[in-house]
């Protein structure tokens, strides 16, 4: 059984999309005159956004299903 199934890979990629989206929004905030809080808080929030986006996309994909995709063998 492979560790990275297509469903898990999809969830991780959605987590990356969420994390990069947060970083783009943070960069826009800084361009509009916001204050920089430091690298550790931005990193912590980015990792939290990644985790929440990956977990929620994995949950929603299992809950709602995806048209045209067969279920994984381990389900």
C-alpha positions as CSV (number, residue, x, y, z in Angstrom):
1,X,0.0,0.0,0.0
2,X,1.6,3.3,-1.0
3,X,1.9,6.0,1.6
4,X,0.9,8.8,-0.8
5,X,-2.4,7.9,-2.4
6,X,-4.0,10.1,-5.0
7,X,-6.5,11.4,-2.5
8,X,-3.7,12.3,0.1
9,X,-1.6,13.9,-2.7
10,X,-4.6,16.0,-3.6
11,X,-5.2,17.1,0.0
12,X,-1.5,18.1,0.3
13,X,-1.6,20.1,-2.9
14,X,-4.7,21.9,-1.7
15,X,-2.8,22.6,1.6
16,X,0.0,24.2,-0.5
17,X,-2.6,26.3,-2.4
18,X,-4.0,27.5,0.9
19,X,-0.5,28.3,2.3
20,X,0.6,30.2,-0.8
21,X,-2.7,32.1,-0.9
22,X,-2.1,33.2,2.7
23,X,1.4,34.3,1.8
24,X,0.2,36.3,-1.2
25,X,-2.5,38.0,1.0
26,X,0.1,38.8,3.6
27,X,2.4,40.3,1.0
28,X,-0.6,42.4,-0.2
29,X,-1.2,43.5,3.4
30,X,2.4,44.6,3.6
31,X,2.2,46.5,0.3
32,X,-0.9,48.4,1.5
33,X,1.1,49.7,4.5
34,X,0.6,46.9,7.2
35,X,3.2,46.2,9.8
36,X,5.5,43.2,9.6
37,X,5.1,41.1,12.7
38,X,8.2,38.9,12.1
39,X,9.1,35.6,10.5
40,X,8.0,33.2,13.3
41,X,4.3,34.5,13.5
42,X,4.0,34.5,9.7
43,X,5.5,31.0,9.5
44,X,3.2,29.7,12.3
45,X,0.1,31.1,10.6
46,X,1.2,29.7,7.2
47,X,1.7,26.2,8.7
48,X,-1.7,26.4,10.4
49,X,-3.4,27.5,7.1
50,X,-1.6,24.6,5.4
51,X,-2.8,22.1,8.0
52,X,-6.4,23.3,8.0
53,X,-6.6,23.5,4.2
54,X,-5.2,20.0,3.7
55,X,-7.4,18.5,6.4
56,X,-10.5,20.2,5.3
57,X,-10.0,19.4,1.6
58,X,-9.3,15.7,2.4
59,X,-12.5,15.6,4.5
60,X,-14.6,17.4,2.0
61,X,-13.3,15.2,-0.9
62,X,-14.3,12.1,1.1
63,X,-17.6,13.6,2.2
64,X,-18.8,15.0,-1.1
65,X,-16.9,12.8,-3.5
66,X,-15.4,13.9,-6.8
67,X,-17.0,13.2,-10.1
68,X,-15.1,10.8,-12.3
69,X,-12.7,9.6,-9.7
70,X,-12.8,6.0,-8.4
71,X,-12.5,5.4,-4.6
72,X,-9.1,4.5,-3.3
73,X,-8.4,0.8,-2.7
74,X,-7.9,1.4,1.1
75,X,-11.4,2.8,1.6
